[in-house]
C-alpha cells in the first residue's frame, strides 16, 4: 500500500506540473520576484538589461533602482534621488521609467510644498542614472498622479496620467496631453481617455500603462481600492486604434484579480523581451504577510487571445510558480539583511523618513546615528530596513559607555513617525515602548543591564506580534515586557520597517556595532 500510495502521489504531482504549463526539469520562478514593499513597479528593457523602480512614498531615498538580465533575479543598484527633490514635501509615488531617442526619463509623483499632488520628471543619459530632476509639469487642483509616457500612432509623444478626483469623491479621468520635444513639459490641451464608469472599478481608475501592439493600443489600468487590509484592487484593460480614442473596455474585465495566495494585484507596466513575449510587472499583497510586508513586485506573462484581448495566467490571478522567461533558475531569495558597518558607506537598501534624512557616520565596525528634527520622540533619528517576511528576528549591538541622561538608543518596528514599537537602552537600563498616533508611552523598565555593550532583539510573528529581548553577550537572552500586538502599525499605503533609533534629546547620538534582520520560522 505504501509504494502504491507514493506512486499515486508522484503521478498526481506530475499532472499538476503539466497542468500549470511547467515541463519536468524546466527552470521556474516564484512570485514575488522582488520581495518586500515595492508598490507601483515600472520596468523597461535596454538591450538584454532590465531596469525597474517603484514607489518609495514617505521613505528616503526616493525611488529604488533595480537591475536584472532575466526578469526574475534582481539587484538593488541605488536610487533615483539620493536627496529629496527640493520642490516637493512628500508622497513620492508611481515612478515610471522610460526611454525615448536614447534618453531616459522617470516621470513620478510628489506633493508640492503647500500644494496638490504633481507629476514631475527626471532625466538621465543612462538607465542607471544619475538622474537630474526637472521639476513638476502637471498639477491639477484635485491632484495629478500615476504618469506614463506613450507615443501615438503618428509618432507624437504624450503624457498620460490620472486626475485624483477620488480624493474629493469625484470621478477619476485618465488624461493624455502632448509632451514637448525634450519630454519635460506638456503642451497643447489635455484629452480624456477613460474614467471609472463600471461597478468593479469602484471609486477610481488609475495606474495606467499603454502598450502598442500591431494596430492596437492597449490601456492596462487598475480600479477600486489599492491599499490596506480592505483593499479591492484589480486590473482591467481597454483598447483603441488611436491613442486619443475612442477606447473600448474589455467586457471580461477585470483580467487580473486576487486568489488564495495573493490579493489586490495592480498598478504595473508591461515590457517585451527579445522574443516578443510580454511581461507584466505589478504589485500585490501576500495573503499571509498582508499589509505588514507591503505590496510586493510580481511578474506574469501577458498573452493575447484569438479575440485580440490580453489575458494573464488564464484569469486565475497572480501565479505562484511559472516557467522562467530566460530559462534561468531563480536564485534563492534572501529575505534577510545584515551590516557590520565596516565599510566607509552604508550598504544599499537603508531607508529613512523622507523629511528627516539622517547624517550617519559609518566605518570601522561602528555606526554613529544622531537626532534629526524631533527632540521629544524616541524616533528622533531613524535608519531602517523594510521587512520582507512576516516572521523575523532583528538584532543590533549598542555601545553604552557614551550614553547621557535622557538619551535612548535602540531597535523598533516602525510604520511612520507616529506609530512604532521598540526596545531601547537608556543610562538607567532597558525599556520597551510604543507610539500610537503620536502618543508615546513606556511599557516596561528601566531595568539595569551591565556592560559596555548591550545586544537588543526584536522578534516578530505574523508581522504584528512582537517580543523585545536583551542580552549582555548575544547568547543568553532575557525578554523585556510582555509580548504585544500592533496591527495598526503601517499606514494604509505602506509597510513595516525595522529601524535603528536614537531619541530623547536634541543632542542624542547612538553607537551601533551591527544590525541584522533574518527570516524566522516556528516562532511561538
N, C-alpha and C positions, 0 to 999 in steps of 0.2 A: 504493500500500500504506500510506503514511504517513497519508493523510487517512482511509482506511477504518479504520485502527487507532485513530486519535484518536476517530472517531465511535463505534466499538465501546466504547472505554473510557468515553466520556461517557455512553452509554446504560447501561452497567453501573453507573456511579456513581448515576444517577437511580434505577435499580431498587433499589439498596442504600438510598438515602434513603427511598424509598416503603416498602420493607420494614420500615424502622425506625420508620415512622409519622411521618416528617418531610416536610412539604409543601415544594415548591420556594418559596424566599423566606421561609419561616417562621422566626421568631426561635427560636433554640435556646440551650441552656446545656450546659456540660460539667462533669462531676464532676472534682475536688471543688468544691462551692460555697463552702466555706471552707477555704482551703489551710493546711497545717501541722497541728500537733498539737492536735486538738480532740476528744478522746475523749468518749464518752457524751453526745452533744449532746441538748439538750432545747429545745423550741420551743412558743410559744403565739402566737395571733393576738389582737390587741386592735384591733377595727375593721379598718382596712386595714394596720395596722402589725404586723410580726412581730418577736418578741424571742426570742433564743436565748442559751444559756450552755452551758458544757462543763466537764469535769474539768480541774483545774489541778494535781492531785497534789502533788508536792513543790516546786512553784514558786509564788512570790507575784507579784502579789496574787492572792487566791483568786477563782476563777471569773470568766472574762471575760463581759461583757455585750455582745451584738451586736444590731444593728437592721437591718431590711430592710423594703421595701414590696413586693417582688416575689419573694421566696424565693430568688433567685439572686445578687443583689448585696447584700453585707453590709458593714457598717461597725462596727468596734470602737468602742464609746462609753465604756467604762470597765470596772469590775469590781464584783462583789457586795461583797467585803470589801477595802477598801484596806489594812486591817491584819488580821492573823490573829486569828480568834476565840480569846479567852483560854482557853477550856476545852479546846482541842484542841492536839495536838502534831504532827500531820501527817496524811497520807493523805486529802487533800481531793478526794473522788471524787463523781461521779454527781449533780451538782445537777439538780433537776427544778423548772422554773419553772411556776407555775400561777396561775390567778385564781379567786376564789370570793367572790361577793357584793361585788364592787367592790374587794376587797383582793388583794394579790399576795403569793405565797409562793414561797420557794425551799427545798425540802427537800434536804438534802445529807448527805454522809458525812464524818466526821473521826474520828481516833483520840483517845480521851480520854487525858489525861495519866496514864500508868501503868495504863491500862485497855484495853478492847476497842474495836473499831470501833463507832461510834454513828451513828444517824440523828439529825440536828438540823434546825432550821428557822429561817429568817429571814423577816421580813415587811416590806412597804412599801405605800405608798398609790399608787405608780405603778410600772409595769414597769421603768422606768429607775432606780428607787431614789430616795433612799438606803434601803438595807436595814438593819434592826435585827435583830441576832442574838437569838434566843430560846432558844438552847442545845439540848442533846441531849434527845431524847424516847424513844428506844428503843436499848438497848444490851445484847443477849444475850451470854452468856459466849463463844460462838463468833464473835461479831461480827454486826452488823446493817448491811446496805448496800443500795444501789440503791432508794431510796424513790420512790414515786409516789402522789399522792392521787387518789381517784376517788369519784364519787357513785353510790350504789347505786340500785336500781330504786324505792326508797321515798323517795329524796331525802336519805338519810343519808350523811355524809361519812366516808370510810375512808382509812387509810394502808395501802399495800401495800409490802412490802419483802422482801428475801432474807435468810435466815439463812445466814451464811457457813460452813456446815458443811464445805465442801471444804477449808478451811484445816486441818482435822483428819481428812481422809479420810472424812467423813460425808456423807450426803445434804444437799441444799440446798433446803429447803422455801421456797415463797413464801407469806408470811403476809398476812392482812388483819385490821386492828383498827380499831374506831371512833375517830374524832377528836372532840375537844371542839369546842364551838361556834366558838371562835376559831381552831381549826386548829393550835394549838401544843402540844397534848398528846394522848396516846392514853387511851382509857378502855375499860372492859369487858375482854373476853378475846379473844386472837388466834385466828383460824381459818386452817387451812392451805388453800391453793387448789390448788397443784400442787407436784410435786417432780421431780427428774431420775429417770426410770424407763424411758427407751428408749435404745437404743445410741448414736444420733447425738449425744445430749446429753452424753455422757461423764460427767465428774465433777461437773457442775453445770448448773443453770438460773439465770439472773439477768437483770438489766436489764429488768424488766417495764414495760410500758405498756398501759393498758386503755382501749379505745375503746368507747363506747356507740353502736351503730348500729341503729336500729329496735328490735326486741325482743331483740337480742343484745348481749352484752358480748364483745369480742374482746381476748384477752390476748396481746399480742406479747411475745416473750421471746427471750433468746439462750442458747445452750448451747455446752458444750465450752470449750477454752482460748482466752482472749481475746487473749493478748498474746505478743510476741516472735516470733522467726523460725519457731518451731514451732507457731504458733497454729492452731486448728482451728475458730474461731468461725463460727456460722451463726445464722439467725433462724428461729424456729418460731412457731406461733400456736395458741391454744386458744380455745374459745368456750363460753358458758353463757348461759342465760336469766336467771340471778340472779348477783349478784356473788359470793356465797359458794358458788356451785356447785350441782350438780356440773359440772365442767369436762371438755370433750371436746377432746383434742388432734387437730389436723388429721392425717389419715393420710398426707397428702402432705408433711409436714414433712421437712426444713427448707424453707421457702419462699424463702429468700434465702441463697445460698452464694457463694463466690468464683468468679472466672473468670480469664481470661488477664491482665487489666489490674488487677483489684482482688482482694484476698484478705482473708479473715476479717472479713466485714461483721457488724455487730451493734450492740446497745445504742443504741436511738434512741427517738424519740417521734413520734406522728402528730398532724398538725394539719389542720383542714378550712379550705379557702378559702371565699370568699363564694359560689362556685358549687356548693359541696357536694362538691368533689373532696377526696380525702385525700392527704396528702403525708407521706412518712416521711423524717425527718432522722436519720441514723445515721452510724456511723464505719466506715472500712475502711483497710487498708494498701495503698498503691500497690505493685504487684509490682516496680516499678523503684526507687522511693525507699525502700521497705520500712520497717524499724523506725527508720531514721535520720531520716526526716521525721516519723514517728509516725502515729497514726490520724487521718485527715482527715475532715472533715464532708461527707457525701454526701446527695443528695436524689433520691428516686424516688417516682413516683405509686403509690398503693395502689389497686388496682381489685378489685371483688368479682365473682366468677363467678356463674353461674346456680345453683350449689350453695350459695351463701352464703359460701363461703370466700374470703378475700382472696388476691391474688397480686401480685407485684412484678416488673415488667419481664419478664413471661411466663416467669418461672423461669430467666432467663438470667444471673442475677447482677447486680451493680451496673451501671447504664447508663454508657456513655462520653459519649453525647450524647442529648439528648431535647428536645422542644418546651418552651419556657419557659412556666411556669404563667400568666403575665400577658401573654404575647406581647411582653415587653420583652427586648431583647438583653442578654446578659450582658457586662458590661464586661471588657476585657482584664485578667486577674488580674495584678496587680503582685506578683511574687514577691520583691521587694527591699524594703529599708528603709534610710533614712538619717536622720541627726540631726546638725545643726551646732551644737547647744547654744546657740542664740541666744535662745531663748525662756526665760521665767522658770521654766518647769517642763519636766520630761521629757515627750516625746511619748508618747501612749498606746501600749502594746504592750511596753514594757520589763518584764522579769521579774527575779526574784532568788530565791535559795534561801529557801524559806518560813520557815526557822528562823533566818535571818540577814538580816533586812531592812536594806538599806543606808540611809545618810542622805546622799545625794549633794547637792552644791551645783552649781547649773547657771545659766548665763546669760552673755551677752556673748561667746559663742563658746567657752566653756570648761565642762568637766565636772570637778569635783573629787570623787574617789571614794576613801574610806578603808577601812581594815580593820575588819571586824566579826567578833569571835569568834576564829577560828583565827589563830594567830600563826606557826606553823611551816609553813604551806602557802602556795603561790603563789596559792591561791584564797581569800585572807583577805577580800577584798571582790569581789563579783561582780555585774555588771549585764549582762543577757543578752537576746538576741533568738532566738526559735525559728527553726530552719531550715525553709524552706518548699519547698525543692528540694534534690535530692541533689548537684547540681553548682553551686557558688557560689564567689564571691570576697568575702572580708570584709577591710576595711581600717580603720585608725584612725591618728590622729596623736597622738604622745605628746610632751609637753614634758619635756626632760631636765634643765633647769638646777636644778630643786629636788630631784633625786634624792639620797638619802642612802645610806650603806653598808648593805647587806643588803636594800634595797628592790628590788622587781621589779614593773614596770608593763607590762601587755601585752594580748594578744589570744589567745583559746583557743576550742577546741571542747570543750564540757563535757557529760557525761552526768549526773553528780552530783558531790558534793564529793570522792568517792574515785576518779573516773575522768575524765580530761581530757588533752588535748594542746594545747601552745601555744607561743607565741613571746613574749619579754618583753625590755624594756630594763632594764638594771641600770647602776649607776655605772661598772662595768667594761666594759660592752658588751652586745651582743645574745646571748641564749641561747635555745635551744629545749629543751623539757622535756615529760615525760609523767608521768601519775599513774595507777597501776594498782592497784585495790583498796586505795587508801590509801597505797601506797608511791610516793614521788615520786623521780624521777631526772632529772638533766640529760642531754640528748642531745648538744648541741654548744654551743661558746662557753665563756667570753665572747669575743666578737670586737668590737673597738672600732669605733664609728661616730661621726664628729664631727658637731657641730651642736647647736643648742638645741632642734631638733625632729627626731624620727625617725618615719618612716612605716612601719607594720607591715602585713603582708598575710598572710592565711591562705587558701589555696586548697584547696577540697575537690572530690573527684570520687567519685561513687557513694556519697556520704555517709560514707565511712570512710577514704579515701585523702587524705592531707594533705601540703601543702608550705608551709613557712614562708619568708617573704621579708621584706627590709627595704630601705629607701631613705632617703637624706638629703633628697630633694626630691619624692618621689612619682612620679618619671619613670624614673629608672634604678634597677632592682631587682636585688638580689642574694639568691639562695637561701641559707638557713642550714640546715645539716644535710641529711641525705638525706630523700627522701620517706618517709613512714611510714604504716602501716596500723593501724587500731584498730577492728576490727569489734565488739568488746565494749564500746564506749563507752556506749551508752544502757542504763539498767536495763531490765528486762523489760517495764515498763509505760509507759516514757517515750521521748522522742526527744532528738536532739541540739539543744543551744542554742549559739549563738556569743556569746561573752562578753568584755566588758572586765574585766580582772582587776588586782587590787592585792594584794601579799603580801610575805612575807619577814620582816616585823617588825610589832609591835603598833601602831607609830605611822606605818606606811607610808601614803602618800597619792599617788595618781596624778592627773595633769592631762592630760585628753584634749581635743583641739580638734575632733574629728569622729569619726563612725562610719558605716560603710556596709556593707551586705551585698547583693550583687546576683547574680542568676542568671547562670551562665556556661555556654557550650556549646563543644564542640570542645576540651576540656581534654586534655592528654596523659595 
